[in-house]
């Protein structure tokens, strides 16, 4: 599974959705990135391929950060939740 996380202005927890394929996660990530670069604000509907009932709509004007990463099946990988700040 591949995770796309979005951090929204004034919201403590990031919104995350999962994609089965890396290319699908990258596509969503770049869709968000291009919208942010263009300066145009719009509603973005997100759905999760892991939990199909999980859906959200976000206003891209409130997205402050985005990231994508691979979600391994190994428990307790030592990776903290949220955004990595460097190694």
Long-range contacts (C-beta under 8 A, 24 or more apart in sequence): 1-49, 1-50, 1-70, 1-71, 2-68, 2-69, 2-70, 2-71, 3-68, 3-69, 3-70, 3-71, 4-28, 4-29, 4-32, 4-46, 4-66, 4-67, 4-68, 5-66, 5-67, 5-68, 5-69, 5-82, 5-83, 6-32, 6-46, 6-58, 6-63, 6-65, 6-66, 7-63, 7-64, 7-65, 7-66, 7-83, 8-58, 8-62, 8-63, 8-64, 9-62, 9-63, 9-64, 10-62, 11-62, 14-65, 14-82, 14-83, 15-46, 15-56, 15-58, 17-46, 17-47, 17-48, 17-49, 17-54, 17-56, 18-48, 18-49, 18-50, 18-51, 18-71, 19-49, 20-49, 20-50, 22-70, 24-49, 25-68, 26-68, 28-68, 29-66, 29-67, 29-68, 32-60, 32-63, 32-66, 33-66, 35-60, 36-60, 36-63, 36-66
